[in-house]
């Protein structure tokens, strides 16, 4: 089914946690050591081993606030990739690491500054050194308790903002014992401070939110054109296994669908600006075609805000009005605010 599908496909929006989409665990299944909590709206996170000493921490259903994390260990040293949106979930990640037999982490890498990936940093620091792109540090400190501002009702726990204390600009190689871990900045993409965590020997990449698997991409705080360039960089790595920022572990075939979606957004923006239509008007009338299967479809209007800005000459990652964008997403979501599932 191409982008030209007739205008009959209803968009798929965010919902209450009880009805939100579930991409579910992969064949490895949930960690039997942690059954879902009684009355839990979504399944508990689970570990999946990707290679010797490399694990992904998957948080179904991958919706708003339910990011993935992971860790790398050689048995003597441990590096963590991202944390979680709540203290409870971050401590669960730490228990999973401890339960695997890995030593306590000494390094924590943030793929970007958003709170679902960084709110749990203090669960690992100061024992672990937090590493990230220089812009990740700046944006985290500037944003403050960002998730609290959007979803104040969530029980986040004790969140002590902990920004990267070691930063880089282009590329940095970290050695976790005998495992080489390359940190690569793809340029402005999902945010201004993204990091790809690339394990060349294992051919595994932790892609952060450059990759949503089963969910709609989100470039409001980054760049549409930059995200397309980042996909080319991801392809050039020739990874076999891709850990997305949200959704189940996948392979490089996921890049093609993301590229098609981003180009779809770009075409809508060009048409909308030429016709003098607002991002919300274009999003409401858009035929999503195959992209109707993606969760969090309300992100389309936020992505159009970014695409319109770039067509008007705005620099990638330049600040946009988040209140306007989130307000339009709520409007596109039927007037219902997006639900944080953490």
C-alpha positions as CSV (number, residue, x, y, z in Angstrom):
1,X,0.0,0.0,0.0
2,X,1.5,3.3,-1.1
3,X,1.1,6.9,0.1
4,X,-1.6,7.3,-2.5
5,X,-4.1,5.2,-0.5
6,X,-7.7,6.6,-0.8
7,X,-8.7,9.0,2.0
8,X,-10.7,6.4,4.0
9,X,-8.1,5.2,6.5
10,X,-8.8,6.6,10.0
11,X,-5.8,7.8,11.9
12,X,-4.6,5.8,14.9
13,X,-4.2,8.1,17.9
14,X,-2.9,7.8,21.5
15,X,-5.4,6.5,24.0
16,X,-5.9,5.9,27.6
17,X,-3.2,3.4,28.9
18,X,-5.8,0.7,29.1
19,X,-6.6,0.9,25.4
20,X,-3.2,2.0,24.0
21,X,-1.5,-0.2,21.4
22,X,0.7,-3.0,22.5
23,X,3.6,-4.1,20.3
24,X,4.4,-6.8,22.9
25,X,7.6,-8.6,23.7
26,X,9.5,-10.5,21.1
27,X,10.0,-14.3,21.0
28,X,12.2,-14.1,24.1
29,X,9.1,-13.2,26.1
30,X,8.8,-11.3,29.4
31,X,11.3,-11.8,32.1
32,X,9.8,-14.5,34.3
33,X,11.4,-12.8,37.3
34,X,9.0,-9.9,37.0
35,X,5.4,-10.6,36.2
36,X,3.2,-7.7,35.4
37,X,2.0,-5.8,38.5
38,X,-1.6,-6.4,39.6
39,X,-3.9,-4.1,37.7
40,X,-1.0,-2.8,35.5
41,X,-2.3,-1.2,32.3
42,X,0.7,-2.4,30.3
43,X,3.1,-5.3,30.7
44,X,6.2,-4.9,32.8
45,X,9.6,-4.4,31.1
46,X,11.7,-7.4,30.1
47,X,15.3,-8.2,29.2
48,X,16.3,-9.7,25.9
49,X,19.9,-10.9,25.2
50,X,21.1,-9.7,21.8
51,X,24.6,-11.1,22.0
52,X,27.0,-12.3,24.7
53,X,27.0,-9.5,27.3
54,X,24.5,-7.3,25.4
55,X,21.0,-6.9,26.6
56,X,18.0,-4.7,25.7
57,X,15.6,-3.6,28.3
58,X,12.3,-3.4,26.5
59,X,9.3,-1.4,27.9
60,X,6.0,-2.4,26.3
61,X,4.0,-1.0,24.7
62,X,6.6,1.6,23.6
63,X,4.2,4.5,23.7
64,X,4.7,7.9,25.3
65,X,7.2,7.7,28.2
66,X,7.9,4.0,27.6
67,X,11.3,3.9,26.1
68,X,13.9,1.2,25.7
69,X,17.2,1.0,27.5
70,X,20.0,-1.6,27.7
71,X,23.4,-2.6,29.0
72,X,26.7,-4.0,27.8
73,X,29.0,-6.0,30.0
74,X,32.1,-8.2,29.6
75,X,31.7,-9.6,33.2
76,X,34.2,-7.1,34.6
77,X,32.7,-3.8,33.5
78,X,29.2,-2.6,32.6
79,X,27.8,0.3,30.5
80,X,24.1,1.3,30.6
81,X,22.3,2.9,27.6
82,X,19.6,5.2,28.9
83,X,17.3,4.9,31.9
84,X,13.5,5.4,32.3
85,X,10.8,7.9,33.0
86,X,10.2,6.9,36.6
87,X,12.3,6.0,39.6
88,X,10.4,2.7,39.9
89,X,11.2,1.7,36.3
90,X,14.8,2.9,36.6
91,X,15.3,0.8,39.7
92,X,13.7,-2.2,38.0
93,X,16.4,-1.7,35.2
94,X,19.1,-1.7,37.9
95,X,17.7,-4.9,39.5
96,X,17.6,-6.6,36.1
97,X,21.3,-5.7,35.6
98,X,22.2,-7.0,39.0
99,X,20.1,-10.1,38.5
100,X,22.0,-10.9,35.3
101,X,25.3,-11.2,37.2
102,X,26.8,-8.1,35.6
103,X,28.9,-5.8,37.9
104,X,27.5,-2.5,38.9
105,X,27.6,0.0,36.0
106,X,30.4,2.4,35.8
107,X,29.2,4.2,32.7
108,X,25.8,5.5,31.6
109,X,25.2,6.8,28.1
110,X,22.2,9.0,27.3
111,X,21.0,8.8,23.7
112,X,19.3,12.2,24.1
113,X,17.9,14.5,26.8
114,X,14.2,13.6,26.9
115,X,13.0,12.6,30.4
116,X,11.9,9.1,29.5
117,X,15.6,8.3,28.7
118,X,17.2,10.4,31.4
119,X,14.9,10.8,34.5
120,X,16.4,7.7,36.0
121,X,20.1,8.7,35.7
122,X,20.4,9.4,39.5
123,X,19.6,5.8,40.2
124,X,23.0,4.9,38.7
125,X,25.0,8.1,39.4
126,X,27.4,9.0,41.0
127,X,28.8,5.4,40.9
128,X,28.3,5.5,37.1
129,X,29.7,8.4,35.0
130,X,27.0,9.8,32.8
131,X,28.1,10.4,29.2
132,X,26.3,12.2,26.4
133,X,26.5,14.7,23.6
134,X,27.3,18.2,24.6
135,X,23.9,19.4,23.4
136,X,22.2,16.6,25.4
137,X,23.7,18.1,28.6
138,X,22.6,21.6,27.6
139,X,19.1,20.6,26.7
140,X,18.6,18.5,29.8
141,X,19.6,21.3,32.1
142,X,17.5,23.8,30.2
143,X,14.4,21.6,30.1
144,X,14.4,20.7,33.8
145,X,11.6,18.4,34.9
146,X,10.2,18.3,31.4
147,X,7.9,15.3,31.8
148,X,6.3,16.8,34.9
149,X,5.3,19.8,32.9
150,X,3.4,17.7,30.3
151,X,2.1,14.9,32.5
152,X,2.0,16.2,36.1
153,X,-0.2,13.4,37.3
154,X,2.4,10.6,36.8
155,X,4.0,9.1,39.9
156,X,7.6,9.7,38.9
157,X,9.2,9.2,42.2
158,X,12.4,10.9,43.4
159,X,13.7,12.4,40.2
160,X,17.0,14.2,40.6
161,X,18.1,15.7,37.3
162,X,21.5,14.3,36.5
163,X,23.0,15.6,33.3
164,X,26.0,14.0,31.4
165,X,29.2,15.0,33.1
166,X,31.4,13.7,30.2
167,X,30.4,15.2,26.8
168,X,31.6,14.9,23.3
169,X,30.7,16.6,20.0
170,X,31.2,14.2,17.0
171,X,32.3,10.7,18.1
172,X,33.7,9.0,21.2
173,X,34.8,5.5,21.7
174,X,34.3,3.8,25.1
175,X,35.8,0.5,26.0
176,X,33.6,-1.6,28.4
177,X,36.3,-4.1,29.3
178,X,36.9,-5.9,26.0
179,X,33.8,-4.5,24.2
180,X,34.2,-1.5,21.9
181,X,31.3,0.9,22.1
182,X,31.3,3.8,19.7
183,X,29.2,6.9,20.4
184,X,28.3,8.7,17.3
185,X,26.4,12.0,16.9
186,X,24.3,11.9,13.7
187,X,23.7,15.6,13.6
188,X,20.4,17.2,14.6
189,X,17.7,14.6,14.1
190,X,15.3,13.6,16.8
191,X,16.9,16.3,19.0
192,X,20.0,18.5,18.8
193,X,22.0,16.1,21.0
194,X,21.3,12.6,19.7
195,X,23.8,9.7,20.2
196,X,23.9,6.4,18.3
197,X,25.5,3.7,20.5
198,X,27.2,1.3,18.0
199,X,28.8,-2.0,18.9
200,X,30.8,-2.7,15.7
201,X,31.9,-6.3,16.6
202,X,28.4,-7.4,17.6
203,X,26.8,-5.3,14.8
204,X,24.2,-3.9,17.2
205,X,23.1,-0.3,17.3
206,X,21.1,1.3,20.1
207,X,19.4,4.0,17.9
208,X,17.6,6.0,20.6
209,X,14.6,7.9,19.2
210,X,15.9,8.1,15.7
211,X,14.0,4.8,15.4
212,X,10.4,4.2,16.6
213,X,9.3,0.6,15.8
214,X,5.5,0.5,15.6
215,X,5.2,4.1,16.6
216,X,5.2,7.4,14.7
217,X,8.5,9.2,14.4
218,X,8.8,12.5,16.3
219,X,11.0,15.4,15.1
220,X,9.5,18.4,16.7
221,X,12.6,19.2,18.7
222,X,15.0,18.1,16.0
223,X,15.0,18.1,12.2
224,X,13.0,16.4,9.4
225,X,15.9,16.8,6.9
226,X,18.4,15.9,9.6
227,X,16.5,12.7,10.5
228,X,16.7,11.6,6.8
229,X,20.4,12.1,6.9
230,X,20.6,10.2,10.2
231,X,18.9,7.2,8.5
232,X,21.7,7.2,5.9
233,X,24.3,7.1,8.6
234,X,22.4,4.3,10.3
235,X,22.4,2.3,7.1
236,X,26.1,2.8,6.6
237,X,26.8,1.1,9.9
238,X,25.4,-2.1,8.5
239,X,23.9,-3.2,11.8
240,X,22.2,-6.6,12.0
241,X,20.3,-5.7,15.2
242,X,18.6,-2.4,15.9
243,X,17.4,-1.4,19.4
244,X,14.8,1.3,18.8
245,X,14.1,4.1,21.3
246,X,10.6,2.7,21.5
247,X,9.1,-0.6,20.4
248,X,10.4,-4.1,19.9
249,X,14.0,-5.0,18.8
250,X,14.2,-5.1,15.1
251,X,16.6,-5.1,12.1
252,X,17.7,-2.5,9.6
253,X,14.6,-3.1,7.5
254,X,12.9,-0.7,9.9
255,X,14.7,2.2,8.3
256,X,12.7,2.1,5.1
257,X,9.4,2.6,6.7
258,X,10.7,5.5,8.7
259,X,12.1,7.2,5.6
260,X,8.8,6.8,3.8
261,X,7.0,8.4,6.7
262,X,9.4,11.3,6.9
263,X,9.2,12.0,3.2
264,X,5.4,11.8,3.4
265,X,5.6,14.6,6.1
266,X,7.8,16.6,3.9
267,X,5.4,16.4,1.0
268,X,2.5,17.4,3.2
269,X,4.4,20.4,4.5
270,X,5.2,21.6,1.0
271,X,1.6,21.2,-0.1
272,X,0.3,22.9,3.0
273,X,2.6,25.9,2.9
274,X,1.8,26.4,-0.8
275,X,-1.9,26.3,-0.1
276,X,-1.7,28.6,3.0
277,X,-3.0,25.8,5.2
278,X,-1.9,25.4,8.9
279,X,-0.1,22.2,10.1
280,X,-3.3,21.2,12.0
281,X,-5.5,21.7,8.9
282,X,-3.2,19.5,6.9
283,X,-2.9,16.9,9.6
284,X,-6.7,16.6,10.0
285,X,-7.2,16.1,6.3
286,X,-4.2,13.9,5.6
287,X,-4.7,10.3,4.4
288,X,-2.2,8.3,6.5
289,X,-2.4,5.3,4.2
290,X,0.1,2.7,5.5
291,X,1.1,5.0,8.3
292,X,-2.3,4.6,10.0
293,X,-0.9,1.5,11.5
294,X,1.6,3.5,13.5
295,X,0.7,4.4,17.1
296,X,0.7,8.0,18.3
297,X,-0.4,9.3,14.9
298,X,-1.1,12.7,16.5
299,X,2.6,13.3,16.2
300,X,2.0,14.1,12.5
301,X,1.0,17.7,13.3
302,X,4.0,18.3,15.5
303,X,6.2,16.9,12.7
304,X,4.5,19.3,10.3
305,X,5.3,22.2,12.7
306,X,9.0,21.3,12.3
307,X,8.7,20.7,8.5
308,X,7.0,24.1,8.0
309,X,9.7,25.8,10.0
310,X,12.5,24.3,7.9
311,X,10.7,25.2,4.7
312,X,10.6,28.8,6.1
313,X,14.4,28.7,6.6
314,X,14.6,27.8,10.3
315,X,17.8,26.1,11.4
316,X,17.5,22.4,12.3
317,X,16.7,22.1,16.0
318,X,15.8,25.8,16.4
319,X,13.3,26.2,19.2
320,X,9.6,26.0,18.3
321,X,6.6,26.7,20.4
322,X,5.9,23.5,22.4
323,X,2.6,24.7,23.7
324,X,1.3,25.3,20.2
325,X,2.6,21.9,19.0
326,X,1.3,19.9,21.9
327,X,-2.0,21.8,21.8
328,X,-2.4,20.8,18.1
329,X,-1.5,17.2,19.0
330,X,-4.3,17.2,21.6
331,X,-6.7,18.6,19.1
332,X,-5.7,16.0,16.5
333,X,-6.2,13.3,19.2
334,X,-9.8,14.2,19.5
335,X,-9.3,16.8,22.2
336,X,-7.8,14.1,24.5
337,X,-4.3,14.8,25.9
338,X,-1.8,12.2,25.1
339,X,-1.3,9.6,27.8
340,X,2.0,8.9,29.5
341,X,2.0,5.2,30.1
342,X,4.9,5.1,32.6
